[in-house]
Amino acid sequence: MTEDPTAAMFASRSVTEHLVRGVVGLVLVVLSLAYAGAHPAALLGLVPAAVAWRGCPTCWALGLAATVSRGRVSGCDGTC
């Protein structure tokens, strides 16, 4: 069975980890945009947000779906 390339690229080890990455990215985006008017260099905070999301918010959502699906398909009973 071949591994799904979407899951390999975007999925996390756990849903909790994935949600934490999403919150970190969202906080970075909000702070970057809030301070961009006074300090244009604050927009550099968008780069680590994209790294946390592994792309854009759509990529993050796709990864969330892949992470949830991975747990259901592999039959993980909570000990993996």
C-alpha positions in Angstrom: 0.0 0.0 0.0 1.5 3.4 -1.0 1.3 6.3 1.4 -0.9 9.2 0.4 1.4 12.1 -0.7 -1.0 14.7 0.9 -0.8 13.0 4.2 3.0 12.7 4.0 3.3 16.4 3.2 0.7 18.1 5.4 -0.5 15.7 8.2 0.9 15.8 11.7 1.5 13.0 14.2 -1.6 13.9 16.2 -4.7 16.1 15.9 -3.5 18.0 19.0 -0.2 18.8 17.5 -1.9 20.0 14.3 -4.3 22.2 16.2 -1.4 23.8 18.1 0.4 24.5 14.8 -2.8 26.2 13.6 -3.2 28.4 16.7 0.5 29.4 16.5 0.1 30.3 12.9 -3.1 32.3 13.5 -1.5 34.2 16.4 1.5 35.1 14.3 -0.7 36.3 11.4 -2.9 38.5 13.7 0.1 40.0 15.5 2.0 40.7 12.2 -1.0 42.4 10.7 -1.8 44.4 13.9 1.7 45.8 14.1 2.3 46.2 10.3 1.0 49.8 10.3 3.6 51.1 12.8 6.3 48.6 12.0 6.3 47.3 8.4 9.0 44.7 9.4 6.4 43.0 11.5 5.1 41.5 8.2 8.1 39.1 8.5 6.0 37.3 11.1 4.0 35.9 8.2 6.9 33.7 7.2 6.9 31.6 10.4 3.1 31.5 10.2 3.4 29.9 6.8 6.0 27.4 8.2 3.7 26.5 11.1 0.8 26.0 8.7 3.0 24.2 6.1 1.7 26.7 3.5 -1.5 28.6 3.6 -4.6 28.2 5.8 -6.1 25.9 3.2 -3.0 23.7 3.4 -3.4 23.6 7.1 -7.1 22.5 6.8 -6.1 19.8 4.3 -3.5 18.6 6.7 -6.1 18.5 9.5 -8.3 16.3 7.4 -5.4 14.1 6.5 -4.4 13.8 10.2 -7.9 12.9 11.3 -8.2 10.4 8.4 -4.8 8.8 9.2 -6.0 8.0 12.7 -9.2 6.4 11.3 -7.6 4.5 8.4 -4.7 3.0 10.4 -7.0 1.8 13.1 -5.1 3.6 15.8 -6.5 2.7 19.2 -4.9 5.6 21.1 -1.6 3.8 21.9 0.2 4.7 18.7 
